[in-house]
């Protein structure tokens, strides 16, 4: 009896060891789906924040009451544009790195004089070299310029008549809390800000979304004028206090996202623009559930057809549980685990 039990046990062990492993494809229930035309892609719909970021550029030197404000936020100004008036006297903008700091008249010399001469030349009042020396020709040009502004031609530019900013032409904004009709200025106020060539564009995202929105991901932005702007993800920034993450955008080849239409973005505050973030570009072709894909012993990707044959395929794109493939014909039935199939035969 004992020998019989041992023999039976040995026989069971031998059968267990030598039995071939079940094919994983036969170990689960499955169904078949047809390879069909479709589209594979992935996107998110989020808000893009567009915001101008003004840079301080010029100080007021005039003292008195603001009698008019002559520009609106975001207006483009050039040499000699009147920004506002103080006691009915125009305050104009001119290009120059040296801020206005004194009266300029006959005999005055220096780089600020050269800046003034360049403005007068741009307005066609001065026709000589901008040498920084206020001679008789400069004085004559000043007088002609003053007449054009409706001023008594004194031949000298008073401190406060000109605000120098680093570059022109430029979009500018005045500090409306300081410069408004009826406000009193003492001189020395930082009132002029220049705007960059275009507003900044960024997308607030969650940590999970940040992982998906990688560099160069394309973003379609719905513009206020009804058109569509295109931007591309660059880097990401995180607020040190709130830990909020933002994806920064730029236009193709670093061009402004808003092109020539940046003026539709309000200069103050921020604009929230509905946007489509294209995580995976849409691919149109033959589509199967990603669960139908297997990896062969040789490392190839394949599908299993109705006859049980493994057929090698190339995956063009995958997103949201579907894959676009090549290598099989439309209508081919391929095996899919039943719980992951889109439909049963």
Buried (B, 14 or more C-beta within 10 A) or exposed (E): EEEEEEEEEEEEEEEEEEEEEEEEEEEEEBBBBEBEEBEBBBBBEBBBBBBBEBEEBBBBBBBBEBBEBBBEBBBEBBBBBBBBBBEEBBBBBBBBEEBBEEEBBEEBEBEBBBBBBBBBBBBEBBEEEBEBBBBEBBBBBBBBBBEEBEBEBEBBBBBBBBBBBEEBEBBBBBBEEBBEEEBEBEEEBEBBBBBBEBBBBBBBBEEEBBEBBEEEBBBBBBBEEEEEBBBBBBEBEEEEEEEEBBBBBBBEEEEBBBEEBBEEBBBEEBBEBEBBBBBBEEBEBBBBBBBBBBEEEEEBBBBBBEEEEBBEBEBBBBBEEBBBBEBBEEEBBBBBBEEBBBEEE
